């Protein structure tokens, strides 16, 4: 990395996935080195450096570092650069959620950095996404659940990342409802055996403390979101919820459930 920085010359700053690796946003080393230079620079022959991607940026903000440390973009600048390069909005939100969830930055710092960029992809969505991250929505899957299941069907608002004491440790629950219902979201398609046992122990501990747990994965919060809402509403009603489940569309299964009394 130092060789690339020195080779490219003045203003060269590690950015994108490389800066993310240094900041702790990425756990595994990235083989390609990403580096940014001010827009007025012309990298010229350096563009052909093997294993190096050079970006020209009009809003390059290096993080202050002592001269013996690798120059890199700030955490906030790195997140916004990765959002601009993301293939989908889910990928973009993943960077926001990871940065805030790992306490590498705060929603207020991200908002300030966003305001400082004249051109930004998905600006309206990103602004709303930062607010979601501030509320404890720590993954794209959790965001799909909040918008597509909970809010779209007018379920009560859960407490995000609710802290629970269990024995000598602390557990964080994805979505805890005041009615004694917890909704956990599993982003991985398949959990290793150790992860499944941890989930089971957590669910058992919740039940002992009087909280029933429903556990959903990606398809449940996207493709089958209406059926998921209906199931949650049914359990919430069993625990005392008196609200009305709202169908998100004329064909929403929740409409039938509400008419039959399951979601009313």
N, C-alpha and C positions, 0 to 999 in steps of 0.2 A: 504493500500500500504506500509506504514511504517512497519507494522507487517511482511509482506512478505519479504521485503528487509532485515530486521534485522534477520529474521529466516533463510534465505538462507545463509547469512554471507558475508565475505569479497569478494569484487568484484561484488556483486549483483547490477544490474542496470536495472531500468525499461526500457522496449524497445517495439518495434512493436506497436500494437494498443494502449497500455497503454501510452507509450511515446507520441504517436500521440495525444492522448486526452489531455495530459498535455501541449503540444506545441500549441494546437489549430487547429490541422489538422482534428480532429474529433469533431463534435458538441455534440453528445450524448454520455453519459458515456458507457463504455464497461464493461460488467459484469466480463469477464475473465481477470485476471491480467497476463500480459506477462512480463517476467523478463529474462535478459541475464546474463551469467557469462562467465569468460574467458574459453577458450577451455580446459585448463589444469585442471580446477575445475571438481570435481565429485560430483554433487549435492546429489547423493545417495537418502536418505529417503525423501528429499524435493521434489523429482519428483512426489510424490503422494499427494502433498498438494491440497486439493479440491479448484477448481476455479482458479488454478494457472498453467500457462504453462512456463516451464523453457527452455531456449535456450542456447546452448553452442556455443560461437562465437570466431573465430580466429582473428576477426578484431573489437573487441569491443572498442569503443571510447566514454567514458562517457563525457557528457557536464560538464564543470566546474560549480560547484554550491557551495555556502556556506554550511557548514556541517548541517545546520538546514533545508535545502531544500531537497526534494526527489531527489535521483540520477536518471538520465535518459540519454539515448543516445542523441546525438546532433540531430538537425532537419535533417541534411543531412544524418546522419547514420540511423535515423529512416526511412526516405524515402527509402533508399537503402534496408533496411531490409524488408520493406513492399513490395517493388518491387520483391525481391527474393521469397517472399511467395505468390505473386499474382497468381490467377488462369489464367488470360489472360493478354495480353499486354495492352489491353484497361484499365483494372484495374490498371496495373502498371503505365500507363501514367496518370491516374487520380490522383495518389499521387504526381507526379511531378507537374502537372498543379495546384493542390490545394496549394501546398507549395509555388510555385512561385506566383500564383495569389493572395494569401493572404499575400504576402510579408514577409513570415516567413524565406525565404532564397533567394538566387539568383542563376541563372544558372551557374555562375562562381564558386560559392561555391559547388554546386552539382557536377560539372565537376571535381573539385579538389578532392572531396570525392570519386568519381567513380574511378579516377586514382589511388587512394590509396588502392583499393581492387584488389587483385590478381585474385580472382574468382568472376565473376559477371554474372548472367543470362541476356541474351539479350543485351550484352554489346554494340554491334553495333547499335541496335535499340535505346537503352537508350541514347547513345551519340547524335544521330540525334534528339531524342525527346527533349532533354535538349535545343538543338538549336531552335527547334520549340517553346518551352516555352519562350525562350528569345525573340522571334519575336511576342509574344502576343497570341499564340495559347493556350487557357486556359482550354480546356476540351478535352476528347477523341473524342467527336462529332466534335469539331472544327478541330481536327487533321484529321479526316476522310474527312471533307470537303476540307481542304487545299490539301491533297494528292490525294484523289479519285475524286474530282470534279474539283477544280481549276487547279492544276498542271497537272493532267492526261489528261486534255482536252485543255491545253494551253490557259486558260483564263488569262486576265491580273492579276497582283498581287494586292490584296487589302491591304489597311492599316488596321492592326489588332488593336482592342481595341481603335478605333479612338475617341478622346475626342470631344464632342460637347456641347456648352453652350446652355441652353434652359431656359429662364427666369432667376431665381436666382440659378438654379441648373446646374449640369454637368451630361451628359449622355455618356456612352461608347458604341460604335457600334462595333459589332463583326467583320464585314468585310465591309469597306467603299471603293468603287471604285471611281476614280477621275471623272468618267462620270456621277456622280449623281445617283448612284445605291448603295443600301445598302443590304447586305445579313445577316439576323439574324438567329441564330440557337437556337432552343428550345430543350433542352435535356430531359425534362420531358415528359412522355407520355401524361399527361393531366395537364393543368394548373388550379389552383383554380381561381374562378371568379376575385379576386383582381389582380392576375397575368395577366390574359387576358386583363383586363382594362389597366394595366400599359403598356402592349405591344401595345395596340391600341393607347394610348396617345402618346407613343414614335413614332409609325409609322405616326400618324397625324402630330406630330411636325416635323418629317423628311420631309414630303410632303410639309408642309408650307415653309420649308427652301430649297425646290427644289430638294429633294432626294427621289426617289422611293424605297420602301422597299419590298424585297422578304423574306419570312419567311419559313424556312425548319426545319424538325425534323430528327430523327435518320434514318428512312428508306430512306429519300430523299438523304442523304449523303452516303448511303451504297448500298442498293439494287437498288434504282432508281437513282443512281448518274449520269448516262449518260443523262437521261431525264432532270435532274436538271441542268446539264451543258448547255444543249440546251436551256432551258428556260432563264437562266441567259445571255447567249450569245445573244439571241433574244432581250432582254431588253437593253443590253449594246449597241448593234448595233443601236437601236432606239435612244440612247443617244450619238451616235457619234463614237463608237468603230469601228476600221477598221481592227482588227486582224482576224486571221483564227482559227476557232475551230478545234482541232485535235481529231479524233476518238481514243479512248483508245484501241479499238479492232476491228476486221473486222465486228463484229455484233453490234457495238456501234450505237445507234440511231443518234448520232451526225454526223455519216457519211452521212446519208440521208439528215440531216438538212444542212450540209455544201454544198452538191451538189445542193440542192434546193435554196441555197442562204441565209438561215436563220442564219447560223453560219459562213458565210464567212467573 
